[in-house]
Amino acid sequence: MDEVTWRVGVLRSGAENTDWTSNGVEPDWPRARAAGVAALDELARDEQRRQEYRFEVGPVTGFAMPGINEDGRIDSEDLAGVLPYTFTR
C-alpha cells in the first residue's frame, strides 16, 4: 500500500461543516491509523464536549461520539475502536 493520508475534525453544535483540525501522511496503514487515533483522542480531550468527531484515514471515513465518564469528562478511551486495525484494498 502507498502512503496513507489521515485527518480528524469535529462537527460542532450549530455548525454545517466539519472543522478539520489535524491531518498528515504516513507510510502505511498502521502508522496512519495510530496517528489518526492519537489526533482524535487529543481533539476530544481538548474539546471536552459530547459532539460528533469525524475522521478519514485513507479511504475509510467515519465518526465517533464519545460518551461522558463518571467525572463528567469526555471518555476517549474507546476512540481507537472506531478504526479497523488492518486495512486492505
C-alpha positions in Angstrom: 0.0 0.0 0.0 1.2 3.5 -0.8 1.4 6.4 1.7 -1.9 6.8 3.6 -3.4 10.2 4.4 -5.4 10.9 7.5 -7.4 13.8 9.1 -9.6 14.3 12.0 -12.1 17.0 12.9 -15.2 18.0 14.7 -18.8 18.9 13.7 -19.6 21.4 16.4 -23.1 22.1 17.6 -24.8 24.5 15.2 -22.1 24.2 12.5 -22.8 22.9 9.0 -19.3 21.9 8.1 -16.6 19.8 9.8 -13.7 21.7 11.3 -10.8 19.6 10.2 -8.2 20.2 12.9 -5.3 17.8 12.2 -4.0 15.9 9.2 -1.0 14.1 8.0 0.5 11.4 5.7 2.1 8.2 6.9 4.0 5.5 5.1 1.4 2.7 5.8 -2.0 1.9 7.3 -0.9 1.1 10.9 1.0 4.3 11.2 -1.8 6.4 9.7 -4.3 4.7 11.9 -2.2 5.3 15.0 -1.7 9.0 14.1 -5.4 9.4 13.4 -6.4 7.8 16.6 -4.0 9.9 18.6 -5.2 13.1 17.0 -8.8 12.1 17.5 -8.2 11.4 21.2 -6.4 14.7 21.7 -9.2 16.6 19.9 -11.9 15.0 22.1 -9.9 15.7 25.2 -9.3 19.3 24.2 -12.9 20.0 23.2 -14.4 18.3 26.3 -17.8 18.2 24.7 -20.0 15.4 23.6 -20.3 16.1 19.9 -19.5 14.4 16.6 -15.9 13.8 15.9 -15.0 12.8 12.3 -12.1 11.0 10.8 -10.7 10.0 7.4 -7.8 7.5 7.2 -7.1 6.6 3.6 -10.4 5.6 2.1 -12.0 4.9 5.5 -14.3 7.6 6.8 -16.5 7.7 9.8 -17.4 9.4 13.0 -17.3 8.9 16.8 -19.4 10.3 19.6 -17.6 9.5 22.8 -19.5 9.4 26.0 -19.1 11.1 29.3 -17.3 9.3 32.1 -18.2 9.3 35.8 -16.2 12.6 36.3 -18.3 14.4 33.7 -15.4 14.4 31.2 -15.2 13.0 27.7 -14.4 9.3 27.8 -11.9 9.0 25.0 -10.6 5.6 25.9 -12.6 3.7 23.3 -11.9 6.0 20.3 -9.3 3.6 18.9 -12.2 1.1 18.3 -13.7 3.3 15.5 -10.9 2.4 13.1 -10.0 -1.2 12.0 -6.5 -2.4 12.9 -5.9 -3.6 9.4 -7.0 -2.5 6.0 -6.6 -4.0 2.6 -8.0 -2.8 -0.7 
